[in-house]
Structures are given as structure tokens and as C-alpha cells.
Amino acid sequence: MGMGSCCRSSRGPSATRHERHKPEETILYEIVANHLETFLSETREKHDRGLPNYVEKELREYLKRVIPEPRHDERNAAGSRGRRSI
């Protein structure tokens, strides 16, 4: 078995289809979305400075990371660029 054989990707009918990860459907996303403001205000009350700014920023950015799935015609156009039959 050559080294290249372990790294080949299958392009046939049995190839794994990529599906977009949907963070908005996870338990973590639901908890952060439903409890972030309460968590931040309680942290500020119990600790003089609260959380570092970068932590609050990351949590808020996490809630904004919902990326729409590309339309079918965009996937086909992107996949066929640069390929020509002879």
C-alpha cells in the first residue's frame, strides 16, 4: 500500500456529502443565546470588573456566526470553474 492511497478522497456515489454545521441548533448555542445577558450582569455584580472584554466579545460573536447555506446553483458554478472537457 503506497502513501498516496491512504489520502485519496472518494468522488464516487459513496463519497461523504458535506453538510454545514448548524451551531444555532446545538445545546451550547441555545444556552448562550438564552442566558448570556443574565450571566454577564451577574458576573459584573459578583466581581468588580466582570469578564475580560475579549471574552464577552467572543460570546457575542459566537451568536452571530450563523452563515446561510449556499444556493444549489452557486455550488455548481464554484465546482465547475476551471474544468473543461477535451
N, CA, C and O atoms as a Maestro MAE file, in Angstrom:
{
 s_m_m2io_version
 :::
 2.0.0
}

f_m_ct {
 s_m_title
 :::
 protein
 m_atom[344] {
  # First column is atom index #
  i_m_mmod_type
  r_m_x_coord
  r_m_y_coord
  r_m_z_coord
  i_m_residue_number
  s_m_chain_name
  s_m_pdb_residue_name
  s_m_pdb_atom_name
  i_m_atomic_number
  :::
  1 25 0.847 -1.173 0.000 1 A "MET " " N  " 7
  2 3 0.000 0.000 0.000 1 A "MET " " CA " 6
  3 2 0.891 1.235 0.000 1 A "MET " " C  " 6
  4 15 1.698 1.415 0.912 1 A "MET " " O  " 8
  5 25 0.753 2.098 -1.028 2 A "GLY " " N  " 7
  6 3 1.559 3.312 -1.134 2 A "GLY " " CA " 6
  7 2 1.037 4.406 -0.229 2 A "GLY " " C  " 6
  8 15 -0.091 4.335 0.260 2 A "GLY " " O  " 8
  9 25 1.851 5.410 -0.008 3 A "MET " " N  " 7
  10 3 1.450 6.503 0.866 3 A "MET " " CA " 6
  11 2 0.268 7.279 0.314 3 A "MET " " C  " 6
  12 15 -0.577 7.733 1.086 3 A "MET " " O  " 8
  13 25 0.183 7.445 -1.000 4 A "GLY " " N  " 7
  14 3 -0.896 8.211 -1.593 4 A "GLY " " CA " 6
  15 2 -2.262 7.568 -1.449 4 A "GLY " " C  " 6
  16 15 -3.276 8.266 -1.448 4 A "GLY " " O  " 8
  17 25 -2.307 6.245 -1.328 5 A "SER " " N  " 7
  18 3 -3.595 5.558 -1.280 5 A "SER " " CA " 6
  19 2 -4.384 5.856 -0.007 5 A "SER " " C  " 6
  20 15 -5.611 5.758 -0.013 5 A "SER " " O  " 8
  21 25 -3.716 6.215 1.072 6 A "CYS " " N  " 7
  22 3 -4.442 6.495 2.307 6 A "CYS " " CA " 6
  23 2 -5.060 7.891 2.303 6 A "CYS " " C  " 6
  24 15 -5.939 8.178 3.116 6 A "CYS " " O  " 8
  25 25 -4.619 8.747 1.414 7 A "CYS " " N  " 7
  26 3 -5.045 10.145 1.443 7 A "CYS " " CA " 6
  27 2 -5.985 10.516 0.306 7 A "CYS " " C  " 6
  28 15 -6.408 11.669 0.226 7 A "CYS " " O  " 8
  29 25 -6.323 9.592 -0.565 8 A "ARG " " N  " 7
  30 3 -7.217 9.895 -1.681 8 A "ARG " " CA " 6
  31 2 -8.632 10.109 -1.179 8 A "ARG " " C  " 6
  32 15 -9.095 9.436 -0.258 8 A "ARG " " O  " 8
  33 25 -9.307 11.061 -1.804 9 A "SER " " N  " 7
  34 3 -10.712 11.270 -1.447 9 A "SER " " CA " 6
  35 2 -11.585 10.628 -2.506 9 A "SER " " C  " 6
  36 15 -11.271 10.670 -3.695 9 A "SER " " O  " 8
  37 25 -12.656 10.048 -2.076 10 A "SER " " N  " 7
  38 3 -13.584 9.387 -2.987 10 A "SER " " CA " 6
  39 2 -14.515 10.412 -3.609 10 A "SER " " C  " 6
  40 15 -15.098 11.229 -2.898 10 A "SER " " O  " 8
  41 25 -14.661 10.380 -4.912 11 A "ARG " " N  " 7
  42 3 -15.565 11.297 -5.606 11 A "ARG " " CA " 6
  43 2 -16.776 10.565 -6.166 11 A "ARG " " C  " 6
  44 15 -17.611 11.169 -6.839 11 A "ARG " " O  " 8
  45 25 -16.874 9.288 -5.897 12 A "GLY " " N  " 7
  46 3 -17.966 8.475 -6.423 12 A "GLY " " CA " 6
  47 2 -19.244 8.643 -5.632 12 A "GLY " " C  " 6
  48 15 -19.324 9.497 -4.748 12 A "GLY " " O  " 8
  49 25 -20.249 7.833 -5.942 13 A "PRO " " N  " 7
  50 3 -21.552 7.917 -5.276 13 A "PRO " " CA " 6
  51 2 -21.484 7.690 -3.769 13 A "PRO " " C  " 6
  52 15 -22.362 8.145 -3.035 13 A "PRO " " O  " 8
  53 25 -20.453 6.993 -3.302 14 A "SER " " N  " 7
  54 3 -20.360 6.725 -1.875 14 A "SER " " CA " 6
  55 2 -19.607 7.820 -1.118 14 A "SER " " C  " 6
  56 15 -19.408 7.703 0.091 14 A "SER " " O  " 8
  57 25 -19.184 8.892 -1.816 15 A "ALA " " N  " 7
  58 3 -18.447 9.971 -1.167 15 A "ALA " " CA " 6
  59 2 -19.336 10.663 -0.130 15 A "ALA " " C  " 6
  60 15 -20.541 10.821 -0.322 15 A "ALA " " O  " 8
  61 25 -18.714 11.063 0.955 16 A "THR " " N  " 7
  62 3 -19.440 11.758 2.013 16 A "THR " " CA " 6
  63 2 -19.804 13.154 1.541 16 A "THR " " C  " 6
  64 15 -18.960 13.884 1.022 16 A "THR " " O  " 8
  65 25 -21.050 13.515 1.724 17 A "ARG " " N  " 7
  66 3 -21.513 14.841 1.319 17 A "ARG " " CA " 6
  67 2 -21.306 15.793 2.486 17 A "ARG " " C  " 6
  68 15 -21.654 15.482 3.625 17 A "ARG " " O  " 8
  69 25 -20.735 16.957 2.192 18 A "HIS " " N  " 7
  70 3 -20.500 17.951 3.235 18 A "HIS " " CA " 6
  71 2 -21.816 18.613 3.623 18 A "HIS " " C  " 6
  72 15 -22.567 19.080 2.767 18 A "HIS " " O  " 8
  73 25 -22.080 18.646 4.910 19 A "GLU " " N  " 7
  74 3 -23.248 19.355 5.405 19 A "GLU " " CA " 6
  75 2 -22.775 20.430 6.354 19 A "GLU " " C  " 6
  76 15 -21.887 20.197 7.175 19 A "GLU " " O  " 8
  77 25 -23.363 21.606 6.246 20 A "ARG " " N  " 7
  78 3 -22.985 22.740 7.070 20 A "ARG " " CA " 6
  79 2 -23.283 22.450 8.535 20 A "ARG " " C  " 6
  80 15 -24.361 21.962 8.877 20 A "ARG " " O  " 8
  81 25 -22.320 22.753 9.389 21 A "HIS " " N  " 7
  82 3 -22.546 22.659 10.832 21 A "HIS " " CA " 6
  83 2 -23.551 23.735 11.199 21 A "HIS " " C  " 6
  84 15 -23.444 24.866 10.725 21 A "HIS " " O  " 8
  85 25 -24.511 23.410 12.023 22 A "LYS " " N  " 7
  86 3 -25.570 24.347 12.382 22 A "LYS " " CA " 6
  87 2 -25.486 24.669 13.872 22 A "LYS " " C  " 6
  88 15 -26.180 24.056 14.683 22 A "LYS " " O  " 8
  89 25 -24.624 25.645 14.237 23 A "PRO " " N  " 7
  90 3 -24.457 25.955 15.651 23 A "PRO " " CA " 6
  91 2 -25.744 26.430 16.303 23 A "PRO " " C  " 6
  92 15 -25.942 26.230 17.502 23 A "PRO " " O  " 8
  93 25 -26.615 27.053 15.531 24 A "GLU " " N  " 7
  94 3 -27.876 27.547 16.092 24 A "GLU " " CA " 6
  95 2 -28.808 26.423 16.528 24 A "GLU " " C  " 6
  96 15 -29.821 26.683 17.177 24 A "GLU " " O  " 8
  97 25 -28.485 25.183 16.184 25 A "GLU " " N  " 7
  98 3 -29.292 24.039 16.587 25 A "GLU " " CA " 6
  99 2 -28.648 23.221 17.712 25 A "GLU " " C  " 6
  100 15 -29.137 22.144 18.051 25 A "GLU " " O  " 8
  101 25 -27.556 23.727 18.290 26 A "THR " " N  " 7
  102 3 -26.886 22.993 19.357 26 A "THR " " CA " 6
  103 2 -27.347 23.474 20.731 26 A "THR " " C  " 6
  104 15 -27.872 24.578 20.878 26 A "THR " " O  " 8
  105 25 -27.142 22.637 21.711 27 A "ILE " " N  " 7
  106 3 -27.497 22.986 23.085 27 A "ILE " " CA " 6
  107 2 -26.643 24.158 23.565 27 A "ILE " " C  " 6
  108 15 -27.145 25.054 24.244 27 A "ILE " " O  " 8
  109 25 -25.362 24.154 23.217 28 A "LEU " " N  " 7
  110 3 -24.483 25.246 23.630 28 A "LEU " " CA " 6
  111 2 -24.998 26.583 23.117 28 A "LEU " " C  " 6
  112 15 -25.061 27.558 23.866 28 A "LEU " " O  " 8
  113 25 -25.365 26.632 21.849 29 A "TYR " " N  " 7
  114 3 -25.879 27.879 21.263 29 A "TYR " " CA " 6
  115 2 -27.138 28.328 21.997 29 A "TYR " " C  " 6
  116 15 -27.290 29.510 22.306 29 A "TYR " " O  " 8
  117 25 -28.031 27.402 22.275 30 A "GLU " " N  " 7
  118 3 -29.285 27.729 22.956 30 A "GLU " " CA " 6
  119 2 -29.010 28.287 24.356 30 A "GLU " " C  " 6
  120 15 -29.634 29.264 24.769 30 A "GLU " " O  " 8
  121 25 -28.087 27.672 25.077 31 A "ILE " " N  " 7
  122 3 -27.753 28.146 26.421 31 A "ILE " " CA " 6
  123 2 -27.150 29.540 26.375 31 A "ILE " " C  " 6
  124 15 -27.552 30.420 27.137 31 A "ILE " " O  " 8
  125 25 -26.182 29.747 25.479 32 A "VAL " " N  " 7
  126 3 -25.547 31.061 25.377 32 A "VAL " " CA " 6
  127 2 -26.574 32.112 24.953 32 A "VAL " " C  " 6
  128 15 -26.606 33.203 25.522 32 A "VAL " " O  " 8
  129 25 -27.406 31.802 23.970 33 A "ALA " " N  " 7
  130 3 -28.406 32.765 23.495 33 A "ALA " " CA " 6
  131 2 -29.419 33.122 24.582 33 A "ALA " " C  " 6
  132 15 -29.809 34.283 24.705 33 A "ALA " " O  " 8
  133 25 -29.842 32.148 25.358 34 A "ASN " " N  " 7
  134 3 -30.879 32.382 26.361 34 A "ASN " " CA " 6
  135 2 -30.368 32.966 27.676 34 A "ASN " " C  " 6
  136 15 -31.136 33.571 28.424 34 A "ASN " " O  " 8
  137 25 -29.079 32.790 27.963 35 A "HIS " " N  " 7
  138 3 -28.590 33.169 29.283 35 A "HIS " " CA " 6
  139 2 -27.401 34.127 29.276 35 A "HIS " " C  " 6
  140 15 -26.879 34.445 30.345 35 A "HIS " " O  " 8
  141 25 -26.962 34.588 28.133 36 A "LEU " " N  " 7
  142 3 -25.760 35.424 28.070 36 A "LEU " " CA " 6
  143 2 -25.910 36.707 28.877 36 A "LEU " " C  " 6
  144 15 -25.040 37.026 29.687 36 A "LEU " " O  " 8
  145 25 -26.977 37.438 28.675 37 A "GLU " " N  " 7
  146 3 -27.145 38.720 29.362 37 A "GLU " " CA " 6
  147 2 -27.218 38.540 30.877 37 A "GLU " " C  " 6
  148 15 -26.628 39.324 31.621 37 A "GLU " " O  " 8
  149 25 -27.929 37.528 31.335 38 A "THR " " N  " 7
  150 3 -28.008 37.248 32.773 38 A "THR " " CA " 6
  151 2 -26.635 36.888 33.317 38 A "THR " " C  " 6
  152 15 -26.227 37.388 34.366 38 A "THR " " O  " 8
  153 25 -25.930 36.031 32.613 39 A "PHE " " N  " 7
  154 3 -24.588 35.619 33.018 39 A "PHE " " CA " 6
  155 2 -23.657 36.820 33.121 39 A "PHE " " C  " 6
  156 15 -22.923 36.955 34.100 39 A "PHE " " O  " 8
  157 25 -23.684 37.694 32.117 40 A "LEU " " N  " 7
  158 3 -22.805 38.866 32.122 40 A "LEU " " CA " 6
  159 2 -23.151 39.821 33.259 40 A "LEU " " C  " 6
  160 15 -22.251 40.327 33.930 40 A "LEU " " O  " 8
  161 25 -24.430 40.074 33.486 41 A "SER " " N  " 7
  162 3 -24.804 41.008 34.554 41 A "SER " " CA " 6
  163 2 -24.484 40.432 35.936 41 A "SER " " C  " 6
  164 15 -24.031 41.165 36.815 41 A "SER " " O  " 8
  165 25 -24.711 39.137 36.137 42 A "GLU " " N  " 7
  166 3 -24.374 38.524 37.424 42 A "GLU " " CA " 6
  167 2 -22.863 38.510 37.651 42 A "GLU " " C  " 6
  168 15 -22.399 38.674 38.779 42 A "GLU " " O  " 8
  169 25 -22.111 38.317 36.595 43 A "THR " " N  " 7
  170 3 -20.654 38.329 36.711 43 A "THR " " CA " 6
  171 2 -20.176 39.717 37.100 43 A "THR " " C  " 6
  172 15 -19.277 39.850 37.931 43 A "THR " " O  " 8
  173 25 -20.766 40.758 36.510 44 A "ARG " " N  " 7
  174 3 -20.402 42.142 36.852 44 A "ARG " " CA " 6
  175 2 -20.749 42.459 38.304 44 A "ARG " " C  " 6
  176 15 -19.999 43.161 38.982 44 A "ARG " " O  " 8
  177 25 -21.883 41.946 38.782 45 A "GLU " " N  " 7
  178 3 -22.315 42.192 40.166 45 A "GLU " " CA " 6
  179 2 -21.405 41.498 41.176 45 A "GLU " " C  " 6
  180 15 -21.071 42.075 42.211 45 A "GLU " " O  " 8
  181 25 -21.010 40.274 40.882 46 A "LYS " " N  " 7
  182 3 -20.235 39.477 41.841 46 A "LYS " " CA " 6
  183 2 -18.744 39.794 41.811 46 A "LYS " " C  " 6
  184 15 -18.046 39.577 42.802 46 A "LYS " " O  " 8
  185 25 -18.252 40.303 40.689 47 A "HIS " " N  " 7
  186 3 -16.831 40.601 40.541 47 A "HIS " " CA " 6
  187 2 -16.705 42.064 40.119 47 A "HIS " " C  " 6
  188 15 -17.506 42.563 39.329 47 A "HIS " " O  " 8
  189 25 -15.734 42.718 40.631 48 A "ASP " " N  " 7
  190 3 -15.581 44.150 40.362 48 A "ASP " " CA " 6
  191 2 -15.540 44.482 38.875 48 A "ASP " " C  " 6
  192 15 -16.172 45.444 38.439 48 A "ASP " " O  " 8
  193 25 -14.817 43.710 38.107 49 A "ARG " " N  " 7
  194 3 -14.635 44.052 36.697 49 A "ARG " " CA " 6
  195 2 -15.436 43.174 35.738 49 A "ARG " " C  " 6
  196 15 -15.501 43.491 34.550 49 A "ARG " " O  " 8
  197 25 -16.025 42.123 36.188 50 A "GLY " " N  " 7
  198 3 -16.725 41.215 35.288 50 A "GLY " " CA " 6
  199 2 -15.737 40.414 34.458 50 A "GLY " " C  " 6
  200 15 -14.598 40.193 34.871 50 A "GLY " " O  " 8
  201 25 -16.172 39.989 33.305 51 A "LEU " " N  " 7
  202 3 -15.309 39.214 32.411 51 A "LEU " " CA " 6
  203 2 -14.419 40.146 31.598 51 A "LEU " " C  " 6
  204 15 -14.764 41.311 31.396 51 A "LEU " " O  " 8
  205 25 -13.288 39.650 31.133 52 A "PRO " " N  " 7
  206 3 -12.480 40.456 30.225 52 A "PRO " " CA " 6
  207 2 -13.290 40.787 28.955 52 A "PRO " " C  " 6
  208 15 -14.135 40.000 28.529 52 A "PRO " " O  " 8
  209 25 -13.025 41.931 28.374 53 A "ASN " " N  " 7
  210 3 -13.769 42.365 27.183 53 A "ASN " " CA " 6
  211 2 -13.719 41.351 26.048 53 A "ASN " " C  " 6
  212 15 -14.717 41.142 25.359 53 A "ASN " " O  " 8
  213 25 -12.553 40.713 25.847 54 A "TYR " " N  " 7
  214 3 -12.431 39.775 24.737 54 A "TYR " " CA " 6
  215 2 -13.344 38.554 24.926 54 A "TYR " " C  " 6
  216 15 -13.810 37.975 23.944 54 A "TYR " " O  " 8
  217 25 -13.600 38.161 26.177 55 A "VAL " " N  " 7
  218 3 -14.475 37.013 26.432 55 A "VAL " " CA " 6
  219 2 -15.914 37.374 26.077 55 A "VAL " " C  " 6
  220 15 -16.600 36.608 25.400 55 A "VAL " " O  " 8
  221 25 -16.369 38.536 26.529 56 A "GLU " " N  " 7
  222 3 -17.720 38.986 26.190 56 A "GLU " " CA " 6
  223 2 -17.871 39.143 24.681 56 A "GLU " " C  " 6
  224 15 -18.896 38.766 24.113 56 A "GLU " " O  " 8
  225 25 -16.856 39.698 24.040 57 A "LYS " " N  " 7
  226 3 -16.891 39.872 22.578 57 A "LYS " " CA " 6
  227 2 -17.000 38.522 21.871 57 A "LYS " " C  " 6
  228 15 -17.793 38.373 20.941 57 A "LYS " " O  " 8
  229 25 -16.210 37.537 22.305 58 A "GLU " " N  " 7
  230 3 -16.254 36.197 21.687 58 A "GLU " " CA " 6
  231 2 -17.621 35.555 21.849 58 A "GLU " " C  " 6
  232 15 -18.133 34.943 20.911 58 A "GLU " " O  " 8
  233 25 -18.217 35.687 23.029 59 A "LEU " " N  " 7
  234 3 -19.539 35.097 23.254 59 A "LEU " " CA " 6
  235 2 -20.583 35.749 22.347 59 A "LEU " " C  " 6
  236 15 -21.439 35.063 21.788 59 A "LEU " " O  " 8
  237 25 -20.512 37.064 22.204 60 A "ARG " " N  " 7
  238 3 -21.458 37.759 21.322 60 A "ARG " " CA " 6
  239 2 -21.224 37.394 19.854 60 A "ARG " " C  " 6
  240 15 -22.176 37.230 19.091 60 A "ARG " " O  " 8
  241 25 -19.964 37.270 19.468 61 A "GLU " " N  " 7
  242 3 -19.637 36.879 18.087 61 A "GLU " " CA " 6
  243 2 -20.110 35.456 17.793 61 A "GLU " " C  " 6
  244 15 -20.551 35.161 16.683 61 A "GLU " " O  " 8
  245 25 -20.016 34.591 18.778 62 A "TYR " " N  " 7
  246 3 -20.475 33.211 18.613 62 A "TYR " " CA " 6
  247 2 -21.949 33.191 18.206 62 A "TYR " " C  " 6
  248 15 -22.355 32.391 17.363 62 A "TYR " " O  " 8
  249 25 -22.737 34.067 18.802 63 A "LEU " " N  " 7
  250 3 -24.173 34.117 18.484 63 A "LEU " " CA " 6
  251 2 -24.429 34.652 17.079 63 A "LEU " " C  " 6
  252 15 -25.487 34.390 16.508 63 A "LEU " " O  " 8
  253 25 -23.493 35.385 16.519 64 A "LYS " " N  " 7
  254 3 -23.665 35.974 15.182 64 A "LYS " " CA " 6
  255 2 -23.161 35.074 14.058 64 A "LYS " " C  " 6
  256 15 -23.335 35.412 12.887 64 A "LYS " " O  " 8
  257 25 -22.552 33.957 14.373 65 A "ARG " " N  " 7
  258 3 -21.898 33.113 13.364 65 A "ARG " " CA " 6
  259 2 -22.841 32.180 12.629 65 A "ARG " " C  " 6
  260 15 -22.480 31.033 12.362 65 A "ARG " " O  " 8
  261 25 -23.995 32.620 12.306 66 A "VAL " " N  " 7
  262 3 -24.930 31.798 11.544 66 A "VAL " " CA " 6
  263 2 -24.756 32.182 10.078 66 A "VAL " " C  " 6
  264 15 -25.155 33.266 9.653 66 A "VAL " " O  " 8
  265 25 -24.151 31.271 9.313 67 A "ILE " " N  " 7
  266 3 -23.844 31.531 7.906 67 A "ILE " " CA " 6
  267 2 -24.854 30.794 7.045 67 A "ILE " " C  " 6
  268 15 -25.021 29.584 7.199 67 A "ILE " " O  " 8
  269 25 -25.541 31.503 6.131 68 A "PRO " " N  " 7
  270 3 -26.515 30.813 5.280 68 A "PRO " " CA " 6
  271 2 -25.851 29.804 4.360 68 A "PRO " " C  " 6
  272 15 -24.731 30.012 3.894 68 A "PRO " " O  " 8
  273 25 -26.544 28.724 4.108 69 A "GLU " " N  " 7
  274 3 -26.043 27.682 3.211 69 A "GLU " " CA " 6
  275 2 -26.073 28.203 1.779 69 A "GLU " " C  " 6
  276 15 -27.043 28.850 1.386 69 A "GLU " " O  " 8
  277 25 -25.024 27.936 0.984 70 A "PRO " " N  " 7
  278 3 -25.021 28.420 -0.398 70 A "PRO " " CA " 6
  279 2 -26.143 27.790 -1.218 70 A "PRO " " C  " 6
  280 15 -26.531 26.643 -0.997 70 A "PRO " " O  " 8
  281 25 -26.651 28.567 -2.168 71 A "ARG " " N  " 7
  282 3 -27.706 28.052 -3.038 71 A "ARG " " CA " 6
  283 2 -27.126 26.983 -3.956 71 A "ARG " " C  " 6
  284 15 -25.920 26.955 -4.204 71 A "ARG " " O  " 8
  285 25 -27.990 26.105 -4.458 72 A "HIS " " N  " 7
  286 3 -27.568 24.984 -5.302 72 A "HIS " " CA " 6
  287 2 -26.784 25.464 -6.520 72 A "HIS " " C  " 6
  288 15 -25.754 24.875 -6.851 72 A "HIS " " O  " 8
  289 25 -27.243 26.518 -7.194 73 A "ASP " " N  " 7
  290 3 -26.570 26.985 -8.404 73 A "ASP " " CA " 6
  291 2 -25.194 27.570 -8.095 73 A "ASP " " C  " 6
  292 15 -24.312 27.508 -8.951 73 A "ASP " " O  " 8
  293 25 -24.974 28.140 -6.903 74 A "GLU " " N  " 7
  294 3 -23.665 28.658 -6.535 74 A "GLU " " CA " 6
  295 2 -22.669 27.524 -6.322 74 A "GLU " " C  " 6
  296 15 -21.501 27.658 -6.687 74 A "GLU " " O  " 8
  297 25 -23.111 26.407 -5.735 75 A "ARG " " N  " 7
  298 3 -22.223 25.258 -5.530 75 A "ARG " " CA " 6
  299 2 -21.794 24.689 -6.867 75 A "ARG " " C  " 6
  300 15 -20.622 24.357 -7.050 75 A "ARG " " O  " 8
  301 25 -22.726 24.570 -7.810 76 A "ASN " " N  " 7
  302 3 -22.382 24.014 -9.121 76 A "ASN " " CA " 6
  303 2 -21.414 24.911 -9.863 76 A "ASN " " C  " 6
  304 15 -20.469 24.416 -10.477 76 A "ASN " " O  " 8
  305 25 -21.623 26.215 -9.822 77 A "ALA " " N  " 7
  306 3 -20.746 27.153 -10.520 77 A "ALA " " CA " 6
  307 2 -19.347 27.110 -9.921 77 A "ALA " " C  " 6
  308 15 -18.363 27.115 -10.660 77 A "ALA " " O  " 8
  309 25 -19.243 27.068 -8.600 78 A "ALA " " N  " 7
  310 3 -17.942 27.041 -7.941 78 A "ALA " " CA " 6
  311 2 -17.214 25.732 -8.224 78 A "ALA " " C  " 6
  312 15 -15.994 25.730 -8.389 78 A "ALA " " O  " 8
  313 25 -17.933 24.635 -8.281 79 A "GLY " " N  " 7
  314 3 -17.305 23.327 -8.504 79 A "GLY " " CA " 6
  315 2 -16.881 23.103 -9.934 79 A "GLY " " C  " 6
  316 15 -16.007 22.272 -10.183 79 A "GLY " " O  " 8
  317 25 -17.468 23.816 -10.894 80 A "SER " " N  " 7
  318 3 -17.134 23.574 -12.289 80 A "SER " " CA " 6
  319 2 -16.112 24.547 -12.849 80 A "SER " " C  " 6
  320 15 -15.693 24.387 -13.996 80 A "SER " " O  " 8
  321 25 -15.699 25.537 -12.098 81 A "ARG " " N  " 7
  322 3 -14.710 26.511 -12.588 81 A "ARG " " CA " 6
  323 2 -13.391 25.826 -12.892 81 A "ARG " " C  " 6
  324 15 -12.894 25.025 -12.100 81 A "ARG " " O  " 8
  325 25 -12.838 26.145 -14.032 82 A "GLY " " N  " 7
  326 3 -11.522 25.645 -14.383 82 A "GLY " " CA " 6
  327 2 -11.515 24.213 -14.921 82 A "GLY " " C  " 6
  328 15 -10.447 23.693 -15.242 82 A "GLY " " O  " 8
  329 25 -12.637 23.585 -15.026 83 A "ARG " " N  " 7
  330 3 -12.694 22.213 -15.551 83 A "ARG " " CA " 6
  331 2 -13.321 22.239 -16.939 83 A "ARG " " C  " 6
  332 15 -14.453 22.689 -17.112 83 A "ARG " " O  " 8
  333 25 -12.585 21.759 -17.910 84 A "ARG " " N  " 7
  334 3 -13.113 21.697 -19.273 84 A "ARG " " CA " 6
  335 2 -12.862 20.312 -19.834 84 A "ARG " " C  " 6
  336 15 -11.824 19.697 -19.588 84 A "ARG " " O  " 8
  337 25 -13.817 19.846 -20.578 85 A "SER " " N  " 7
  338 3 -13.605 18.558 -21.228 85 A "SER " " CA " 6
  339 2 -12.979 18.802 -22.592 85 A "SER " " C  " 6
  340 15 -13.222 19.824 -23.234 85 A "SER " " O  " 8
  341 25 -12.178 17.855 -23.014 86 A "ILE " " N  " 7
  342 3 -11.457 18.000 -24.286 86 A "ILE " " CA " 6
  343 2 -12.111 17.163 -25.347 86 A "ILE " " C  " 6
  344 15 -11.654 17.148 -26.490 86 A "ILE " " O  " 8
  :::
 }
 m_bond[343] {
  # First column is bond index #
  i_m_from
  i_m_to
  i_m_order
  :::
  1 1 2 1
  2 2 3 1
  3 3 4 2
  4 3 5 1
  5 5 6 1
  6 6 7 1
  7 7 8 2
  8 7 9 1
  9 9 10 1
  10 10 11 1
  11 11 12 2
  12 11 13 1
  13 13 14 1
  14 14 15 1
  15 15 16 2
  16 15 17 1
  17 17 18 1
  18 18 19 1
  19 19 20 2
  20 19 21 1
  21 21 22 1
  22 22 23 1
  23 23 24 2
  24 23 25 1
  25 25 26 1
  26 26 27 1
  27 27 28 2
  28 27 29 1
  29 29 30 1
  30 30 31 1
  31 31 32 2
  32 31 33 1
  33 33 34 1
  34 34 35 1
  35 35 36 2
  36 35 37 1
  37 37 38 1
  38 38 39 1
  39 39 40 2
  40 39 41 1
  41 41 42 1
  42 42 43 1
  43 43 44 2
  44 43 45 1
  45 45 46 1
  46 46 47 1
  47 47 48 2
  48 47 49 1
  49 49 50 1
  50 50 51 1
  51 51 52 2
  52 51 53 1
  53 53 54 1
  54 54 55 1
  55 55 56 2
  56 55 57 1
  57 57 58 1
  58 58 59 1
  59 59 60 2
  60 59 61 1
  61 61 62 1
  62 62 63 1
  63 63 64 2
  64 63 65 1
  65 65 66 1
  66 66 67 1
  67 67 68 2
  68 67 69 1
  69 69 70 1
  70 70 71 1
  71 71 72 2
  72 71 73 1
  73 73 74 1
  74 74 75 1
  75 75 76 2
  76 75 77 1
  77 77 78 1
  78 78 79 1
  79 79 80 2
  80 79 81 1
  81 81 82 1
  82 82 83 1
  83 83 84 2
  84 83 85 1
  85 85 86 1
  86 86 87 1
  87 87 88 2
  88 87 89 1
  89 89 90 1
  90 90 91 1
  91 91 92 2
  92 91 93 1
  93 93 94 1
  94 94 95 1
  95 95 96 2
  96 95 97 1
  97 97 98 1
  98 98 99 1
  99 99 100 2
  100 99 101 1
  101 101 102 1
  102 102 103 1
  103 103 104 2
  104 103 105 1
  105 105 106 1
  106 106 107 1
  107 107 108 2
  108 107 109 1
  109 109 110 1
  110 110 111 1
  111 111 112 2
  112 111 113 1
  113 113 114 1
  114 114 115 1
  115 115 116 2
  116 115 117 1
  117 117 118 1
  118 118 119 1
  119 119 120 2
  120 119 121 1
  121 121 122 1
  122 122 123 1
  123 123 124 2
  124 123 125 1
  125 125 126 1
  126 126 127 1
  127 127 128 2
  128 127 129 1
  129 129 130 1
  130 130 131 1
  131 131 132 2
  132 131 133 1
  133 133 134 1
  134 134 135 1
  135 135 136 2
  136 135 137 1
  137 137 138 1
  138 138 139 1
  139 139 140 2
  140 139 141 1
  141 141 142 1
  142 142 143 1
  143 143 144 2
  144 143 145 1
  145 145 146 1
  146 146 147 1
  147 147 148 2
  148 147 149 1
  149 149 150 1
  150 150 151 1
  151 151 152 2
  152 151 153 1
  153 153 154 1
  154 154 155 1
  155 155 156 2
  156 155 157 1
  157 157 158 1
  158 158 159 1
  159 159 160 2
  160 159 161 1
  161 161 162 1
  162 162 163 1
  163 163 164 2
  164 163 165 1
  165 165 166 1
  166 166 167 1
  167 167 168 2
  168 167 169 1
  169 169 170 1
  170 170 171 1
  171 171 172 2
  172 171 173 1
  173 173 174 1
  174 174 175 1
  175 175 176 2
  176 175 177 1
  177 177 178 1
  178 178 179 1
  179 179 180 2
  180 179 181 1
  181 181 182 1
  182 182 183 1
  183 183 184 2
  184 183 185 1
  185 185 186 1
  186 186 187 1
  187 187 188 2
  188 187 189 1
  189 189 190 1
  190 190 191 1
  191 191 192 2
  192 191 193 1
  193 193 194 1
  194 194 195 1
  195 195 196 2
  196 195 197 1
  197 197 198 1
  198 198 199 1
  199 199 200 2
  200 199 201 1
  201 201 202 1
  202 202 203 1
  203 203 204 2
  204 203 205 1
  205 205 206 1
  206 206 207 1
  207 207 208 2
  208 207 209 1
  209 209 210 1
  210 210 211 1
  211 211 212 2
  212 211 213 1
  213 213 214 1
  214 214 215 1
  215 215 216 2
  216 215 217 1
  217 217 218 1
  218 218 219 1
  219 219 220 2
  220 219 221 1
  221 221 222 1
  222 222 223 1
  223 223 224 2
  224 223 225 1
  225 225 226 1
  226 226 227 1
  227 227 228 2
  228 227 229 1
  229 229 230 1
  230 230 231 1
  231 231 232 2
  232 231 233 1
  233 233 234 1
  234 234 235 1
  235 235 236 2
  236 235 237 1
  237 237 238 1
  238 238 239 1
  239 239 240 2
  240 239 241 1
  241 241 242 1
  242 242 243 1
  243 243 244 2
  244 243 245 1
  245 245 246 1
  246 246 247 1
  247 247 248 2
  248 247 249 1
  249 249 250 1
  250 250 251 1
  251 251 252 2
  252 251 253 1
  253 253 254 1
  254 254 255 1
  255 255 256 2
  256 255 257 1
  257 257 258 1
  258 258 259 1
  259 259 260 2
  260 259 261 1
  261 261 262 1
  262 262 263 1
  263 263 264 2
  264 263 265 1
  265 265 266 1
  266 266 267 1
  267 267 268 2
  268 267 269 1
  269 269 270 1
  270 270 271 1
  271 271 272 2
  272 271 273 1
  273 273 274 1
  274 274 275 1
  275 275 276 2
  276 275 277 1
  277 277 278 1
  278 278 279 1
  279 279 280 2
  280 279 281 1
  281 281 282 1
  282 282 283 1
  283 283 284 2
  284 283 285 1
  285 285 286 1
  286 286 287 1
  287 287 288 2
  288 287 289 1
  289 289 290 1
  290 290 291 1
  291 291 292 2
  292 291 293 1
  293 293 294 1
  294 294 295 1
  295 295 296 2
  296 295 297 1
  297 297 298 1
  298 298 299 1
  299 299 300 2
  300 299 301 1
  301 301 302 1
  302 302 303 1
  303 303 304 2
  304 303 305 1
  305 305 306 1
  306 306 307 1
  307 307 308 2
  308 307 309 1
  309 309 310 1
  310 310 311 1
  311 311 312 2
  312 311 313 1
  313 313 314 1
  314 314 315 1
  315 315 316 2
  316 315 317 1
  317 317 318 1
  318 318 319 1
  319 319 320 2
  320 319 321 1
  321 321 322 1
  322 322 323 1
  323 323 324 2
  324 323 325 1
  325 325 326 1
  326 326 327 1
  327 327 328 2
  328 327 329 1
  329 329 330 1
  330 330 331 1
  331 331 332 2
  332 331 333 1
  333 333 334 1
  334 334 335 1
  335 335 336 2
  336 335 337 1
  337 337 338 1
  338 338 339 1
  339 339 340 2
  340 339 341 1
  341 341 342 1
  342 342 343 1
  343 343 344 2
  :::
 }
}
